[in-house]
Each structure stands twice: as C-alpha cells, then as structure tokens.
C-alpha cells in the first residue's frame, strides 16, 4: 500500500447509496468525503482538492450537470476527474454529461469491481 | 354513388380520394377539418399543396407507382400533423382502386385520429420510464451491499450466508432486467426509440448475436450452430435491434434446452425477405401458447416454474422490433420436439 491514501469526494443525496458506495470505496483503501448537494460539492472540491469526484446527477439543489460544468470551469478544480454515477440511462443525459465535462459516465446499479476499475483509470 | 358519398362524408375517419397525379377528387368532413379547407376549395388541388406531409406523400407515390397498397409499418403509418397549432396523431391506411384494365383509378386514404390514445400512451411511457429509473437507486445500494458482503472484505460469510447472498444477487439482477425490459418496451411502443435503419451485413449480425452466447452453450454442453448460405443480400435493419432480437431468441432457446441438446440458427432468403430461424431441441411450446407467447407478460407455465425467471417481455419486445422493420415473427413447435422461432426482415432492394 502506498503511504498516502487517495481521496474521493462522493456527491450523493440518497443515504443508502452513500453507505454502499462509501463502504465500497473504503474497502479499496480510499478516503471518502461526502456531500449531499451541489453547493457543498463545489465548496468541498475547492477546499480539499480530492483526487476524484463521484457525482450523482439528480441532486436536491443544483443539478449535477451544472455542478460538473462549474467544477470544470474553476481553475482550482478543473483537473479533478469527475465520474458521473447516475440512474439516468438515456443517451441524451450521457451526451449532456460529456458536454458538461464529465470524464466518465456510469449508470446505477453498479458492481464494486466496475467502480474500482473506473476510479483506477483516473487515480493511481 | 350519391348515397355512398353521404355515408363517407359522415365517417369519423378522414377519407381522402386522390387520382394518380395526387390531385384531390373528394374529401369527407373530417378531412376538410384536417386540411383546413372545404371540398370546393380543395378539389383538383394537389394533396401536397394542402398538407405539408412528406411521409404521406411518399406513401401515395409508392401506391401510384407500384399500383398496390404501400408497405405500412407501425411507424410509417402513424402521422403527426399540426392542425390549428395543435399536434394531432392519425393512423393511416391507403387503398388503391384498380380497374379491370389494371389501371390505377383512385387512391383511397383514410386517417383515423389517435391523438387521445397517443396521449395516454405517452403518460404510460413517462410513468414506466420514471418507475424504471426509480428502481435503480434502491437497487444500487442493495446490489452493492450484496457484492461487498460476498467479497468477504467485511468479514467472511458462512456457507449458508454465501448461499443467501448468491440468491439475493440473482434476484437483484432479475429485478434490474425487468426494469430495463419495461423501459425498452414502453420506449419502443411510443416510438421514442427511433429505428436507425441502415444496410446490414447479416453475417456480421449473426456473429454478433451468437458471440456472447457461445460460451454459455459450451458450458452447458449444448451444440450451437449457425447455417448461413453464401452471398446473402444485405437487409434493411437497425443493426443493434436486429442483434437484440436474435440474441434474445437464442438465449430463450438456451434456457429451455437441456444439456446435450442442440440449437441451430439458419438464415435463408425467400423473395424480398431474409428469414432467420432458431431451432432448439427443448420441450417445445404447447399449441395454446403459440399465438399468445408474443404478448406482453405471457409465459408458458407448466408444472415447475421456469428456473431462469423472466417477465415475459422478451418476445413482446422482439415482436415490436421485427414489426417496426416491416417483418413478421412466429413460432412452430410440437410438444417434446423443440421449437422453431422465425422472423423475417426485408432485404435491401435493387
């Protein structure tokens, strides 16, 4: 194991999904930060500079597409990889996420191995 | 004749009579409403000058040129028209009137309004789409939780726990498949999934459909063969959907064929169509199910429950897809002698 644990910011508002994803990431030795809305996501991302962000698209305040766009538009956060994890399966949504600057698009439900693999592509 | 004019004038469907130059010969009241013109104004005018609808025009052109009814599918026979600023939907039928001298005399076009049905269908589609999406969030935590426990990283499960976890995972997948199938079906029925018709190479299509299933067949000691003659023409199809149909039929055959059995996929041409058939050596489909099996939620239920589980949507989706291509799907089967599912898709003309 490397000496420094990588940090993942999880932006998700469903508490059961938070528990599952958080456990999945912790088992893989990631440090997990959790925020439940878009505004806090921007704040936390700027402040903590996580190694990657897992972003839900259906958030209670700002929608995920906007959060994604804003993160990619700010100097401090523009290089942080964003992995969208959403229940939206439509092609239009995927297209919109790419346009908003997402680095990866995963649909729920997802297997732990899939999530680990995807994160490893961006965080090593 | 005057009597008949009175009758069709009153019909709830729009009736439009045109000649071989597409000029209006007669209209009934409903057609006047749609065209926003009365018969006096419309008579003798070209239909395309009264109604901006290339879809209808090309079907009429096909009818006149070939002197036979056009090939209608669910998609090309549903018209969306803007009448008085409102979106309205119509179901179309086109009948040529041919004289004894084999000349086209008239074309009768009828349009039945289906706007309300379309609106209800849209509500249903939206509801199913929402429900299907709503399934995904709880399924995420359930399936992830199960997978995490199965890894043993949260503590080694006992053999009994392991068994239960396997069962939970299987049913979780089943729920997800159900949600996906429902979504696909409602999208197909509402026309929200557009057909992306292109010229498709059937060798490639069959290979893609069988590729993923070969391993499964091998594991279960079932012989899976494909018989394709050389030089088959290309078909007009949506490649991914055509693959989906064939994959689904073979997957079904695998499900109902015992170890040591065989499944044969054949493709042959008859006229302007290619026929794809999937023959298995399973227990067959009872006669009383052979028609109904393509309806939604219908499954053959005989004694023991189908172990693989399913919602009875696969064949309904397959039927929708095949019909949207202008083809047909059916099954031939005798009890204990297996079943042969066949579907047809038009070849590329010329």
Interface residues (C-beta under 8 A of the other chain):
Chain A: X14 X16 X17 X19 X20 X21 X23 X24 X27 X87 X88 X89 X107 X108 X109 X110 X111 X112 X113
Chain B: X133 X134 X136 X137 X138 X139 X140 X141 X142 X143 X144 X145 X147 X148 X151 X153 X154 X172 X176 X183
